[in-house]
């Protein structure tokens, strides 16, 4: 008998549709490592076991002759698969686990008809083994596109932002750190410690662009992904106030996980964990902040008017009736607080979650310019969709190339160990960040977060926790006589009242964005704006290229100042009569008139 039970034999109820569906799924998983047979055909080979036992639970016969039934049989079967033995270990070693597992199994067995329809609704019949080779390939190309957009966007502005004649020169920044703190390479990780000259800044930008193109075209070398992460981390660190946005941190975390892609299936779950934290924390901080506009569902249409860089569509959305805005806030809360839990659900429920998240991201993209944030978030949704779905909706040439590209990746023991260790770290730190949203702190978690925070591989998220209800705008003006003042015009942020809001994403004009944040405070809290005004007095070509219009083309002015205005969207009637998209009211002086002498 033992010879006939090598490999193991699983006996099931062949008359049960629910059983047949899951047996076919297990058959795909185990291949020739397990044999399967309905008890109606071979039950008489085991006269010592009553037929009713076979009908009530699956039975696994091991080569040793031992028979295991119910949940014990299922866990023993799965233990034959790589990485699945932990369930059997829990069954054997954790007190009470076996009892609970068998109770659940019996409950399912007693309601097989209901469970069949539940399986059909949640997974689909036949149940297919979920693989993510196509999703991985598509995501890496998406990541390459996002890296390309991020590097190209910042490279076009880098000279004016962090170059030697820019607003916040990286060389001066690193030199000051070295003088005051010594060797802080771990706390401030960047390749610019080697050389912070303008040539190095250009080289990092060009290098990032070239490597991004290779990733976009399908080159999947791990060293390529490592290089992209290191270069972008270097820019984020060196960019100071101009590179501190949540999507920069999001790209770094996604880029680090991409280094591990192909090493272990657990990386797919880490991307889902990242998407969960991104979405759930975005909703949780809105409620935890106590902001009455979120709690009373009155955030919109204020958001359309006060967000950093609205699109033209935002003006039209602002004019819609209040019932639409109330419903929109409800939809936001649903997607950010309920849908994230569906990310870990069975495949068909995950598809629903992916669609809901994509719809929200498209709506945000249409009404606001948030760089590459929306594209990257949509990219994460690829890991909620398996290869079977993509094979049905994508051309065979695309799916065949994506699948074949994944076959060369070999998973070594050390790489799987790294993935496992990082998964523990990501769950611990990420879970602590979720807990902190609800004012729960743990000193060990806080210390761990501080140690990894310079590398931005596990981050906290949550945009617009507290809404700004007004829109202050800084207008920079120059003068040669202190009497006649001419305004500098930015490329994208509101200035000229008749200029339509711009479509600019996925490019991010970093100076325009920082001007929005600066207007919410004062120049003492944002000293970079004084350096910016000094560069205008010096006539720095690198900084002037960041602007849309220089009112002093023949030479810099003798004085500059910053005025603070209150901007509002016009109504349809006001726009028809004045042609303006905006109206404004002077609130006062932001920075008094200064010259190079003072």
C-alpha positions in Angstrom: 0.0 0.0 0.0 2.8 2.5 0.8 4.3 2.2 -2.7 0.9 3.0 -4.2 0.7 6.2 -2.0 3.9 7.7 -3.3 3.2 10.5 -4.1 0.5 11.3 -1.5 -3.1 10.7 -2.5 -5.9 13.2 -1.7 -9.4 11.7 -1.7 -12.4 14.0 -2.1 -16.1 14.0 -2.8 -16.5 13.9 -6.6 -20.2 14.8 -6.4 -19.5 18.2 -4.8 -19.1 21.1 -7.1 -17.3 23.2 -4.4 -14.8 20.3 -3.8 -14.1 19.8 -7.5 -13.4 23.5 -8.0 -10.8 23.7 -5.3 -9.3 20.3 -6.2 -8.7 21.6 -9.7 -7.0 24.6 -8.2 -4.8 22.5 -5.9 -4.0 20.3 -8.8 -2.5 23.3 -10.6 -0.5 24.2 -7.5 1.0 20.8 -6.7 1.4 19.3 -10.2 2.6 15.7 -10.0 3.6 16.0 -6.3 0.1 14.9 -5.3 -2.5 12.6 -6.8 -6.2 13.3 -6.6 -9.2 10.9 -6.8 -12.9 11.0 -5.9 -13.9 8.6 -3.1 -16.7 7.3 -5.4 -14.1 5.7 -7.6 -11.5 4.4 -5.0 -13.2 4.5 -1.7 -13.5 0.7 -1.6 -9.6 0.6 -1.5 -9.8 1.8 2.1 -12.4 -0.5 3.8 -11.3 0.7 7.3 -12.7 4.2 6.6 -16.4 4.7 6.4 -17.7 6.3 3.1 -19.5 9.0 5.1 -16.0 10.2 6.3 -14.9 10.7 2.7 -18.1 12.5 2.0 -17.7 15.0 4.9 -14.0 15.9 4.5 -11.1 15.5 2.2 -8.6 12.9 3.3 -4.8 12.9 2.5 -3.0 9.6 2.5 0.7 10.0 3.1 3.4 7.6 1.8 3.8 6.4 5.4 0.2 5.2 5.4 -1.0 7.9 7.7 -4.4 9.4 6.9 -5.1 13.1 7.6 -8.5 14.7 7.1 -10.2 18.1 7.1 -8.1 21.2 7.8 -5.1 19.0 8.8 -5.2 17.4 5.3 -5.4 20.8 3.6 -2.5 22.3 5.5 -0.4 19.1 4.9 -1.1 19.4 1.2 -0.1 23.1 1.1 3.1 22.3 3.1 4.3 20.5 0.0 4.6 23.8 -1.7 7.5 26.3 -1.2 6.7 28.9 1.4 3.4 27.3 2.5 4.5 25.2 5.4 3.9 27.9 8.0 0.2 27.0 8.1 0.9 23.3 9.0 3.4 24.6 11.6 0.8 26.7 13.2 -1.6 23.8 13.2 0.8 21.5 14.9 2.6 23.9 17.4 0.1 26.7 18.3 -2.4 25.6 21.0 -6.0 26.1 19.9 -5.1 26.7 16.3 -6.0 23.2 15.2 -9.3 23.3 17.0 -10.3 26.6 15.4 -9.2 25.5 12.0 -11.2 22.3 12.2 -14.3 24.2 13.3 -14.0 26.5 10.4 -13.5 23.6 8.0 -16.6 21.8 9.3 -18.7 25.0 9.0 -17.6 25.3 5.4 -18.2 21.6 4.7 -21.8 21.9 6.0 -22.5 24.9 3.7 -20.8 23.8 0.5 -23.5 25.1 -1.8 -23.3 28.5 -0.3 -19.5 28.4 -0.4 -19.5 27.4 -4.0 -21.4 30.5 -5.0 -19.2 32.5 -2.7 -16.1 31.1 -4.5 -17.7 31.9 -7.9 -18.4 35.5 -6.8 -15.0 36.1 -5.1 -12.5 34.1 -7.2 -14.4 32.9 -10.3 -14.8 29.3 -11.5 -12.5 27.7 -12.6 -10.2 29.1 -9.9 -6.9 30.0 -11.5 -3.5 30.1 -10.0 -2.6 33.7 -9.6 0.7 34.8 -11.1 1.9 38.3 -11.6 4.5 38.2 -14.3 2.6 40.5 -16.6 1.8 42.9 -13.8 5.4 43.0 -12.8 6.6 43.7 -16.4 4.0 46.4 -16.9 4.8 48.0 -13.5 8.5 48.1 -14.2 7.8 49.9 -17.4 5.5 52.2 -15.6 8.1 52.8 -13.0 10.6 53.6 -15.8 8.2 56.1 -17.2 7.7 57.7 -13.8 11.5 57.8 -13.1 11.9 59.4 -16.5 9.3 62.1 -15.8 10.8 62.8 -12.4 14.4 63.0 -13.5 13.6 65.0 -16.6 11.4 67.5 -14.7 13.9 68.2 -12.0 16.9 68.2 -14.3 15.3 71.1 -16.3 15.1 73.1 -13.0 18.1 71.9 -11.1 20.5 74.7 -12.0 18.0 77.4 -10.8 17.1 75.4 -7.6 20.3 73.8 -6.3 23.0 74.8 -8.7 25.9 77.1 -7.7 23.9 80.2 -8.9 20.5 78.7 -7.8 18.3 79.5 -4.9 19.6 76.8 -2.5 23.0 75.6 -3.8 23.6 72.0 -2.8 27.4 72.6 -2.4 26.8 75.2 0.3 24.2 73.0 1.9 26.5 70.0 2.2 29.5 72.2 3.3 27.4 73.7 6.1 26.4 70.2 7.3 30.0 69.1 7.2 31.2 72.1 9.2 28.5 71.8 11.9 27.9 68.1 12.2 30.9 66.4 10.6 30.4 63.2 8.6 26.6 62.8 8.3 26.7 60.6 5.3 24.1 58.1 6.7 21.7 60.9 7.8 22.1 62.7 4.5 22.6 60.0 1.8 23.6 61.5 -1.6 26.3 61.0 -4.2 26.8 64.8 -4.1 29.2 64.3 -1.1 31.7 63.1 -3.8 31.2 66.2 -5.9 28.5 68.9 -5.6 29.4 71.0 -8.7 27.1 72.0 -11.5 28.6 69.3 -13.7 27.7 66.6 -11.2 24.2 67.9 -10.9 23.8 67.6 -14.7 25.4 64.2 -14.8 23.0 62.8 -12.2 20.0 64.2 -14.1 21.2 62.9 -17.5 22.2 59.6 -16.0 18.8 59.2 -14.4 17.1 60.0 -17.6 19.1 57.4 -19.6 18.7 54.7 -17.0 14.9 55.4 -16.9 14.6 55.0 -20.6 16.3 51.6 -20.4 13.9 50.5 -17.7 10.9 51.8 -19.7 12.1 49.8 -22.7 12.0 46.6 -20.7 15.6 46.1 -19.5 15.2 44.4 -16.1 18.7 44.3 -14.7 18.6 44.6 -10.9 21.7 46.9 -10.9 19.7 49.3 -13.1 17.0 49.5 -10.5 19.6 50.0 -7.8 21.2 52.8 -9.7 17.9 54.6 -10.3 17.1 54.4 -6.6 20.5 55.8 -5.6 20.4 58.6 -8.0 16.9 59.8 -7.2 17.6 59.5 -3.5 20.6 61.7 -4.1 18.4 64.3 -5.8 15.7 64.2 -3.1 18.4 64.7 -0.4 20.2 67.4 -2.2 16.9 69.1 -3.3 16.2 70.3 0.3 12.8 72.1 0.4 12.2 71.6 -3.3 12.2 67.8 -3.1 10.3 67.1 0.1 7.0 66.1 -1.5 5.1 62.9 -0.7 5.3 61.6 -4.2 9.1 61.9 -4.1 9.1 59.7 -1.0 6.5 57.4 -2.7 8.7 57.0 -5.7 11.7 56.1 -3.5 9.7 53.5 -1.6 8.3 52.0 -4.8 11.8 52.1 -6.4 13.3 50.3 -3.5 10.7 47.6 -3.7 11.4 47.3 -7.4 14.9 46.3 -6.6 13.4 43.2 -4.8 10.9 42.4 -7.6 11.4 38.8 -8.9 13.1 37.6 -5.7 10.0 36.5 -3.8 6.2 36.6 -4.2 6.1 38.5 -0.9 7.2 41.7 -2.8 3.7 41.7 -4.5 2.2 41.8 -1.1 4.6 44.6 0.0 3.3 46.7 -2.9 -0.2 46.0 -1.8 0.8 47.0 1.7 2.2 50.2 0.3 -1.0 51.0 -1.6 -3.0 50.3 1.5 -1.0 52.7 3.6 -1.0 55.3 0.9 -4.8 55.2 0.5 -5.9 54.5 4.1 -3.6 57.1 5.7 -4.8 59.7 3.2 -8.3 59.1 4.5 -7.4 58.6 8.2 -5.5 61.8 8.6 -8.5 63.8 7.3 -10.6 62.5 10.1 -7.8 62.4 12.8 -6.9 66.1 12.1 -10.3 67.2 13.4 -10.7 69.5 10.4 -14.4 70.5 10.4 -14.5 70.9 6.6 -13.8 67.2 6.2 -16.1 66.1 9.0 -19.0 68.1 7.6 -18.3 67.2 4.0 -17.8 70.8 3.0 -14.2 70.4 1.8 -15.3 70.8 -1.9 -15.4 73.1 -3.7 -12.9 74.9 -1.5 -10.2 72.4 -2.5 -10.6 73.1 -6.2 -9.8 76.8 -5.6 -7.1 76.6 -2.9 -5.0 73.6 -4.1 -1.5 74.5 -5.2 -1.9 74.3 -9.0 -5.4 73.8 -10.2 -6.2 72.7 -13.8 -8.7 74.6 -16.0 -11.2 71.9 -15.1 -11.0 72.8 -11.4 -12.6 76.2 -12.2 -15.6 74.4 -13.8 -15.8 71.9 -10.9 -15.9 74.8 -8.5 -19.1 76.0 -10.1 -21.0 72.8 -9.6 -23.9 72.5 -7.1 -23.4 71.7 -3.5 -25.0 68.2 -3.7 -22.3 67.2 -6.2 -19.6 68.3 -3.8 -21.1 66.5 -0.9 -21.3 63.3 -2.9 -17.7 63.8 -4.1 -16.4 64.0 -0.5 -18.4 60.8 0.3 -16.7 59.1 -2.6 -13.3 60.2 -1.5 -13.9 58.8 2.0 -15.2 55.5 0.6 -12.2 55.0 -1.6 -9.7 56.0 1.1 -11.2 54.4 4.1 -13.1 51.3 2.9 -11.6 50.3 -0.4 -8.0 49.9 1.0 -9.2 46.8 3.0 -10.4 45.2 -0.3 -6.7 45.3 -1.5 -6.1 42.1 0.5 -9.4 40.4 -0.6 -9.9 37.6 -3.2 -9.1 38.4 -6.8 -12.5 39.7 -8.0 -12.9 42.0 -5.0 -9.4 43.3 -5.7 -10.5 44.1 -9.2 -13.2 46.3 -7.7 -10.7 48.0 -5.4 -8.4 48.6 -8.4 -11.1 50.2 -10.4 -12.2 52.5 -7.6 -8.7 53.7 -6.9 -8.0 54.3 -10.5 -11.2 56.3 -10.9 -10.3 58.5 -7.9 -6.8 59.1 -9.2 -8.1 60.1 -12.7 -10.4 62.6 -11.1 -7.6 64.1 -9.0 -5.4 64.2 -12.1 -8.1 66.0 -14.1 -8.6 68.7 -11.5 -5.1 69.2 -10.0 -1.4 69.1 -11.1 0.2 66.6 -8.7 3.3 65.7 -10.8 3.6 61.9 -11.3 1.7 61.0 -8.1 -1.5 59.8 -9.8 0.4 57.8 -12.5 2.5 56.0 -9.9 -0.5 55.2 -7.7 -2.4 53.8 -10.7 0.7 51.7 -11.3 0.4 50.1 -7.9 -3.0 48.9 -8.9 -1.4 46.5 -11.4 -0.5 44.3 -8.5 -4.2 43.8 -7.7 -4.7 42.2 -11.1 -3.3 38.8 -12.1 -2.0 37.4 -15.3 -5.2 35.6 -16.2 -7.0 38.9 -16.4 -4.3 40.6 -18.5 -4.3 37.6 -20.9 -8.0 38.3 -21.6 -7.7 42.0 -22.2 -4.2 42.5 -23.7 -2.8 41.4 -27.1 -1.1 38.0 -27.0 2.2 39.6 -28.2 2.3 41.9 -25.1 1.4 39.1 -22.6 3.8 36.6 -24.2 6.7 39.1 -24.0 5.9 40.0 -20.5 5.7 36.4 -19.3 8.9 35.4 -21.1 10.8 38.4 -19.7 10.1 37.1 -16.2 11.5 33.6 -16.8 15.2 34.7 -16.7 14.9 36.0 -13.1 16.3 33.5 -10.6 15.5 33.7 -7.0 18.4 32.9 -4.7 18.2 32.0 -1.1 19.9 35.3 0.0 17.5 37.4 -2.0 14.5 35.6 -0.5 15.9 36.1 2.9 16.4 39.9 2.2 12.8 40.1 1.0 11.5 38.3 4.2 13.6 40.6 6.5 12.4 43.7 4.7 8.8 42.5 4.8 9.0 42.2 8.6 10.5 45.7 8.8 7.9 47.2 6.4 5.0 45.6 8.4 6.5 46.8 11.7 7.3 50.4 10.7 4.3 50.8 8.3 2.0 49.4 11.0 3.5 51.9 13.5 2.9 54.7 11.1 -0.8 53.8 10.8 -1.0 53.6 14.6 0.6 57.0 15.0 -2.3 58.5 13.0 -4.5 57.5 15.9 -2.0 58.9 18.5 -0.6 55.5 19.3 3.2 55.5 19.9 5.9 52.9 20.7 9.4 54.0 21.4 11.0 51.1 19.6 9.0 51.8 16.5 9.8 55.5 16.6 13.5 54.7 16.9 13.3 52.3 14.0 11.5 54.9 11.9 14.2 57.5 12.6 16.9 55.1 11.6 15.4 54.3 8.1 13.9 57.7 7.4 17.0 59.2 5.6 16.6 56.5 2.9 12.8 57.0 2.5 12.2 53.3 2.0 9.2 53.2 4.4 7.2 56.4 4.6 4.1 57.9 6.1 1.5 59.4 3.8 -1.6 61.5 3.9 -2.3 64.5 1.8 -4.5 67.5 2.8 -5.2 66.5 6.4 -6.2 70.1 7.1 -7.7 72.1 4.3 -6.7 75.7 3.5 -9.9 77.6 3.2 -8.3 80.7 1.5 -5.7 81.2 -1.2 -3.0 83.6 -0.4 -0.6 84.3 -3.2 2.8 85.9 -3.2 3.5 88.4 -6.0 7.2 89.3 -6.5 7.8 92.8 -7.9 10.8 94.7 -8.9 11.6 98.4 -9.2 14.4 100.7 -10.2 13.2 103.8 -8.5 11.1 102.4 -5.6 8.0 104.0 -7.0 7.0 102.0 -10.1 6.8 98.3 -9.5 6.6 95.6 -12.1 5.5 92.0 -11.3 7.5 88.9 -12.2 5.2 86.3 -13.7 5.6 82.7 -12.8 5.1 80.0 -15.4 2.2 78.1 -13.8 1.0 79.5 -10.4 -1.7 82.1 -10.4 -0.6 85.6 -11.1 -2.1 87.4 -14.1 -5.9 87.4 -13.4 -6.8 86.7 -17.0 -4.4 83.7 -17.4 -6.1 80.3 -17.4 -4.9 77.7 -14.9 -2.5 75.4 -16.7 -2.2 71.7 -17.4 1.4 71.0 -16.3 1.5 67.5 -14.7 3.4 65.2 -14.8 6.0 67.9 -14.8 6.3 69.6 -11.4 7.4 73.3 -11.4 9.1 73.1 -8.0 9.4 76.8 -7.4 5.8 77.4 -8.2 4.8 74.8 -5.7 7.1 76.2 -3.0 5.6 79.6 -3.5 2.2 78.1 -2.5 3.6 76.7 0.7 5.5 80.0 1.5 2.3 82.0 1.2 0.8 80.0 4.0 3.4 81.3 6.4 6.0 84.1 6.5 9.4 84.6 5.0 11.1 84.1 8.4 9.9 80.5 8.3 11.0 80.1 4.7 14.4 81.8 4.3 14.8 80.3 0.9 12.4 83.0 -0.5 14.9 85.7 0.6 17.6 83.9 -1.3 15.3 83.7 -4.2 14.8 87.5 -4.2 18.5 88.0 -3.9 19.1 86.0 -7.0 16.5 88.2 -8.8 18.5 91.2 -7.7 21.7 89.6 -9.1 19.9 88.7 -12.3 20.8 85.0 -12.1 20.0 83.5 -15.5 19.5 80.1 -14.0 16.8 81.4 -11.6 15.2 83.6 -14.2 14.6 80.6 -16.4 12.3 79.2 -13.8 10.0 82.2 -14.3 7.5 82.8 -17.0 8.2 86.6 -17.6 11.0 88.8 -16.5 9.9 92.4 -16.5 13.5 93.6 -16.5 15.1 92.0 -19.6 17.9 94.6 -19.8 19.2 94.1 -16.3 18.1 93.3 -12.8 16.1 95.9 -10.8 17.6 97.8 -7.9 14.8 96.7 -5.5 12.5 93.8 -5.1 9.5 93.2 -2.8 6.8 90.6 -2.2 3.2 91.5 -1.9 0.5 89.1 -0.5 -2.8 88.9 -2.2 -6.0 86.9 -1.6 -7.0 85.0 -4.8 -10.5 83.7 -5.6 -12.0 82.0 -8.6 -14.3 84.2 -10.5 -18.0 83.3 -11.0 -19.3 82.5 -14.5 -20.8 86.0 -14.6 -17.6 87.7 -13.5 -15.5 85.8 -16.0 -17.9 86.7 -18.8 -17.7 90.4 -18.0 -14.0 90.6 -17.1 -12.4 87.7 -18.9 -10.6 86.8 -15.7 -10.3 83.3 -14.2 -9.2 84.9 -10.9 -10.0 87.9 -8.8 -7.8 89.2 -6.0 -7.5 91.5 -3.0 -4.3 92.9 -1.6 -3.7 91.7 2.0 -0.4 93.4 2.8 3.4 93.2 2.4 5.0 89.7 2.6 8.7 90.9 2.2 9.4 94.6 2.3 11.4 96.2 -0.4 15.1 95.1 -0.3 18.2 95.7 -2.4 21.5 94.0 -2.6 22.9 96.6 -0.1 20.5 95.5 2.7 
